[in-house]
Amino acid sequence: MNAPTPRIAIIGAGVGGLTCARVLQRHGIPVTVYDLDASPSARDQGGTLDMHPGTGQHALYAAGLLDDFLALARPEGQQMRMVSADGRIVFDGIPPDADTAEGNPEIDRGQLRNLLLDSLKPGAVRWAHKLTRIEPVGDDVHRLHFADGATTDADLVIGADGAWSTVRRQLTDATPLYTGVTFVETGFNDVDTRHPRLAALTAAGTMMALHNQQGFVAQRNSGGHIRVYVAMRTDEDWHQQAGLDLTNAAAVQSALLDRFTGWSDHLLGFITDTDTGYLNRPLYALPVPHTWTHTPGLTLLGDAAHLMSPFSGMGANLAMLDGADLAQALIDNATIDQAVTAYEKILLPRSVEAAEGAAEAIDDAFNPDGAAQVLAHMTQHH
């Protein structure tokens, strides 16, 4: 871009926003990231991610971090296992390209985020900055108002602020809709010693058990941890309908066991033996297609642009590719508006295609024949 140096603000220090910041900094373009969390460790960052060659790994290459990523990643984490409701292993496979450059090695989201954070210049991320509103002040400049009363002006505001994006409200009236599926998250520590049966069932990667529009998704994380999602096609307010207090772990456990009556005791251990308690996570997605009218000085990436179900396996990969592509557009184009226009021409059709696939995947998994459909998909791709 031509002088003067633009004021670029990224809202949200997730992997997409941080990738954008890193690529810009590598090319000498200053950028500030604002995040509502008090510190990098204020919140659990979630489970494991598989990084795909054409998206997440491509973005890491653009960020100059691919070798560092590969040193942390777990190729063995690509193992996929399907288990029936009675506890039988019906599929167990590792992709044929798992140990090649075409594989999708796994990494904990927290490790990936820390890798990106550590690559940025000191002070690039401003913590405890909750964006409350955006005010246009002329000449495509926007004033950012934060919860503590602070303000700053930006020539470009990049909304990397996730599912409930504040920046998105400036561009579109679209809001995330409930997918019909809820995950209840739980976890297990030091699993090979303390939970050997569950560790063996999960193996080195991801284990899925689906039956009658519900099931278990167990993911091996680093450090001897397994993260489990107890999944159900159910009403969004299922717990309220049941008069259930989500802070009462014993009551949640009892309610889940009732829903999984008849399942193998081996699988029910993912409910009964928890080390972390239970966290209710209804799954949301933006309407498909989600597009917006180009507005100078504003744009979106990641979940803010294309929130979709995790059954796509694409969310973090696309967010990072968005960040890298937007940064490259800013590097290559003479003006911010030319850059954002070029970026959105790539982003929007790509997002629609991925979101359509994600919606289809979650519907396939949680319909009455979901187990057979997921098994067929695994067999085809492993």
N, C-alpha and C positions, 0 to 999 in steps of 0.2 A: 504493500500500500504506500501511497505517497504521503509526504509530510503534510500537516503536522501529525504527531503521534496520536492515534485515536485512544479514547478512554473506553476500554472493554471491560465489562463486568459480567462474570459468570455467576449465576445464582444456583448454588448447590454443589457440594464437594463429593458427589458420587463419582463412579469410575468414568462416566461420560464427560462430565465437566472437567475433571482433573486431566483426562487425556487431551482435551482441547487446550487447556492451559499449558500443559507440558509441550505440546507441539508448537504453540505460539512462542513460548519462551525460548525454545531451541532455535527459533528463527529471529530472535531479538525483538519480538513484539511484546510489550508489557501488558499484563492482564492481572486482574484481581478477582479472586473467588470469594464469595460470601456464603457462609453456611450458618443455619440456625443452631446447630449443635454447639455446646459449650467447648468441646474439645474433640480431637480425632477419636478418642476412646469413649465418648459419651454414650454410644449406642452400639448394640450388637449389629454387625454388618451382614449377617445372614450366612447362608450355607456355601456350598461349593459351586463353582462355575466351570464349564468347559469352554475353552477358548478355541474358536474355529479359525482355520488358516486364512480364509478370505475376509474375515471381519475383525474379531478381537485380536488375533495375532498380527494381522496387517496393521491395525492401529498401534499396537505395541512396537512394531518395527518403525513406524513413522515417529513414534515417541522416543526411539533409541533405547528401548527397554526390553527388546525381545529376548536377548541372551539372559538378562536378569530374571525374566519371567520363567524361562525354560529351566533355570537352576532351581526355582521354587516349585515348579509344577509337578504333578503326579500323573505320568502316562497310564499307570495301572488303574487310575480312577475312572477310566473309560469302560470298565467292566459293567455290563448291564445284566441284571438277573430278574426273572419273572417267577413269582411264587403263587401257587393257587391258594384259595382260602383255607384248604385243609393242610397247608404247610409244605406241599410238594414243590420242588424246584422243577418248573416246566420249561425254562429257558435260561441258559447261562452262556454269555458270549462276550468276547472282546473284539472290537473292530479290527479287520485285517491290517489297517494302516495305523494302529495305535502307537507303534514305535517309530513312525516315519514323520516327515514334515507335513504330511496330510492328515495327521491325527488331531484329536481335540483334547489335549491334556487338561486335567482338572487343576484348579487352584482355589483355595478358600478366598471368598470375596474380601475378607479383611486383609489377607496377605496382599492381594492385588491392589487394594486401595492404598495400603501403606507403601507399596512399591512406587505408586504414582505420587503420593504425597511427598515422599523422601526425595523425589527427583526435582521438586519445585524449589525455587529460590525462597529463602527465609522470608516470612511475612506475606507470601503470595496469597495465603488463605486467611481470611478474617473470620474467626470463629465467633459464636454468639451474636450473629447478625441475622435476625429473623426479618425477612422482607414483609412489610405489611401492605404497601401499595406502590404503584408506579404512576408518576405524573409527567405527561408530555409537557415540555417547556419550550418547544419550538426548534426549528432546524434539525428535526429528527433526533433531538437529544431528549433523554428521559431522566427524571429525577427519582432516585430510589429512596424510599422512606422505610427506615428500620424501626423495630419495636422499641428500641432504647432512645428514640428521638433523633438519631443520627440520619443525615442525608448525604447523598453523593450523586453527581451527574455522570451520565455515561452516553457515549456516542453509539454504543451497541450493548444491549442487554441480552444475554444468552440464558434462556430458561432451561437449566439442567436440574430443576427442582422437583422432579419426580411426579408421582401419581396425582397429587393434589396441588399442582403447580400454581403459584401466584402469577407468574409471568404469563402463563397460558390464558388467564382470564382477560388479558389485554388484547388477545388475538382471536379468541373463539369462545362461544358459550358452551362448548362441549364439556361434559363432566363424565368421569368414569362410572360405569354401570356394573352392578353385581353380575358375575358370570353364572351364578347358580351353584358354585362350588366353594366350600370353605375348607381350609386346612386348619387343623389344630396342631401347632408345633410343639414338639418335645425333644429331649436330648439325653444323651448318655455319655458319661466320661470314663476314661481309662477302660475302654470297652473290652479289650482283649483279656484283661485280667478280671474285671468286675462283672462283665456281661458277655462271657465267651459264647454263649448260645446265640445271642443277638448279633454279635460280631461275625460269627461264622455264617449266619443267615444273610447278612448284608454283603459279606465278602469285601472286595477292595474298592468297589465303586458304588453303584446305585441299585437298590433292590425295590421292585414294585410288586404289590399284591393287589389285585382289583377283582371285585365281585359285587354285583348288584348295586352299581353306581356309588360304591365307596371303596376304601382301601387304605394301603400304607405305601408311602414313599420314604425309603430310608437311604441316607447319603453318608458315605464315609468321608469325614473331614480329616484334616491333619491333626496331629497331637492326640491321637487315640480317641477322638470324639465322633459320635454318630448323631446326626440331626435327622429327626423323623417328622414327617407330616402325616397326620391321621386325616384322611381326605374323605369328604362327604358331599354328595349332591343334596343340598338341603336349603331351607329358607335362610335368608340372611340373618334373621332374628331367631334362629332355632333355639338358642339358649334362653331367650326371653320367653318364648312359647313354653319351654319346659320349666320355667321358674328357676332357672339355674344361675347361681352367682359364679361368674367366671374366675373370681379370686379364691374360690373354695376348691382346692385341688382334689380333695376326696370326692366332692360332688361331681366335678367334671369327669374324673376317672370313672365313677359309677355310671354316668350318663353315656360315656363312650362305650363302656363294656356292654351296656344294654343294646346299643346300636350295632355292635359287632358280635352279637349272640350267634354261636355256632361256628365261629372262626377257630382256627387252630390255636392251641395254647402257646405254641411257639411264636405266632404273630401277635397274640394278645400281650405278650411280654413287652411289646413296644408301647403299650398303654400303661401296664401295671408297674413296670420297673424303672420309671423315669427318674432321672437325677435333677431335672431342671424345672419340673412342673409343666404347665400347659399354657399356650398362648394362642388365642383365637385369631385366625387370619382369614377373613373372607377375601376372596379373590375378585379383583375388579379389572375391567378393561375399558378403554375408550371405544366409542362407536367406530365401526369400520364402514367406509373410509373416514379417517379424521384428517381434514385439511384445513387450511386457513388462508385468508387473503393476505398477501404479502404486505407487511407494514414496516416501513423504513425504521431502523434502529432497534428492532426486536426480532428474535427468532427462538426456536426451541430445539432441544435434542433429547434423546433417550426417552424415558417414561413420560416426560412432559409432552413429548410429541406423539408417542405411539405406545402408550401403556397397553400391554397384552398379557395373556395368561402365561405363567412360567412353563407351561407344557410346550411352548415353542422352543425352549432352550436358546432363544435368540436375544433376550432382553438386554443383557449386559454387553454381548457382542455387538449388537446394533448401536447401543449407546456410545460405545467406544469408537466405532466406525464413524458415527455421526460427528463425534468430537474431533476426530482426525480430519474428516472431510471438510468440516467447517473451518478449522484452522488453516488447512491447505488453501481453501478458497480465499481466505483473508490474506494469505501470503501472496497468492497469484494475481489478485485483482487490484485495480488501481483505487477503487473506492469500497467502502464498507457495503454500500447498497448493491453494487455489482457482485460482491462476494456472496452476500446473503441470498441474492436472487439465484446465483449459480448453484449454491448449496441446496436451496429448497427444491430446485428442479430435480436434483438427485434424490434428496431425502424423501419427499412425499410419495412418489410411486413405490419406492423401496419399502417404505413403512406400511403402505396399504397391503402389499403382497405378503409381508411377514405377519401382519396382524390377522389377515384372512386365514393364513395357515395355523396361527396360534388358536384362533377361535375354533377351527375345525378339529384341532388336536385335543382340546379339552372336552369338546362334545363327544368325540370318539371314545375317549377314555372313560367318561362318566355317563355312558348310555347303558342300557341293559346288556348289550353285547360288548361292552368296553374291553374286557380282558382279552377276548379273542382278537379284537382290532389292534390293541397295543402289541399283543404277541406277534401278530402278522407283521407289524411295522418293525419290531425288533429283529425278527427272523430275516427280513429283507435287508436290514442295514448293518447286521453284524455277521 
